[in-house]
Amino acid sequence: AGLDSDGNLHVVWTAPGMSTWVVSDLTTLTGGAPRTGGLSVYQTPWGGINLAGVDRDGNTVVTWWVPTFGSFWRNDDLTAITGGPQMRSNSLTAYVTPWGALNVAGLDHSGNMLVYWWTPGMPAWIASPIDVGALDNRSTDFRTTPSQRLSSSASVDGTTNIFWTGSFGEISRLHWRPGQAWWQVESVG
């Protein structure tokens, strides 16, 4: 999946029984808005494909497909659904937990971290801002706040991690696991 020079979302795909690859313009097929920056792609345990990006209005939008849709795709505007803040288009990352929780994290325009998340059985997505500075007990001179693209992972034990490089090159990790009251932050290099 990727964006063309006009911000249109394209996927190149094949499936069992097909002899060739197909190129699909999902912006045209879904009637969605062009995107800026990049995409963060994640797959669900139930076979769903999700392409998260930021549209030209600054809203975080996920274009997604599940096998029951057949050839149809859908767009969900997470910013509009949750009433959450807009995110920087170049900061997005996404991960899926072992219990199927979908997460799209990024930085808002003030540099604050935000996670849009949804768990099977929930009626709607939730926007959760995370004040990394308040969690970081290191001296202000060494505090590492996110300044660029985030990356993330979720382990089989449910630990979720969001990594970033600070403005002075330091690498930090924001992490949470089941049973832990709130996120924690640490320097990893």
C-alpha positions, -999 to +999 in steps of 0.1 A: +000+000+000+012+035-006+003+070-017+008+085-052+019+121-057-017+133-054-021+116-020-044+088-034-042+055-016-032+025-038-028-011-030-011-038-050-026-072-041-032-108-051-052-136-036-052-174-038-064-185-072-054-153-090-026-155-116-017-118-116-014-089-092-040-061-092-036-024-085-066-008-067-071+030-061-088+029-027-093+067-026-115+064-057-132+031-047-141+044-012-148+080-021-122+089+006-100+120+008-064+121-004-038+116+024-005+133+033+026+119+048+028+082+050+007+052+060+008+028+090-005-006+080-017-033+105-036-065+102-061-080+126-064-116+139-097-120+120-081-112+086-087-075+085-064-051+066-061-016+080-043+014+064-040+044+087-031+079+075-039+115+078-061+133+052-055+168+039-079+182+066-055+167+092-078+139+104-066+104+111-085+081+088-083+043+086-092+026+053-100-010+062-112-043+048-124-076+063-131-108+044-169-104+048-167-071+028-158-090-004-144-063-028-156-033-006-134-012+016-145+013+043-131+046+057-133+055+094-123+090+104-109+084+139-106+121+146-143+128+139-155+096+156-136+104+189-135+142+188-098+138+193-070+161+181-055+160+147-021+142+144+011+150+124+009+129+092+046+118+095+043+105+131+018+076+129+024+041+140+000+012+147-001-021+165-025-048+174-026-065+209-029-103+214-066-098+224-073-079+192-072-043+204-064-020+174-042+010+182-031+040+161-006+063+178+009+096+168+018+131+178-006+160+177+005+194+163+018+204+198+040+173+200+018+155+225+013+118+221-021+104+214-034+068+209-067+061+191-077+026+202-106+001+199-111-034+213-136-060+200-169-055+216-165-018+221-191+004+203-166+030+192-130+041+191-115+061+220-088+089+219-063+087+248-038+115+251-006+105+269+015+132+286+050+118+282+066+147+300+045+140+332+055+103+331+092+111+326+109+115+360+143+123+345+156+159+349+142+184+324+176+187+308+175+151+298+138+146+292+132+129+258+100+140+242+090+126+208+101+148+179+095+126+149+079+094+136+070+068+162+074+030+159+055+004+179+051-032+188+030-055+209+044-087+224+026-120+229+023-113+267+004-081+259+032-056+265+027-027+241+056-004+232+059+029+215+095+040+205+108+073+194+140+093+189+142+126+208+155+158+194+191+150+207+191+115+192+181+097+224+158+066+220+129+063+244+102+037+250+067+042+263+053+009+275+022-007+291+012-042+299-020-058+313-023-053+350-002-021+349-021+010+360-007+034+334+020+039+308+056+041+318+085+058+299+122+049+299+154+057+280+167+028+260+197+044+244 
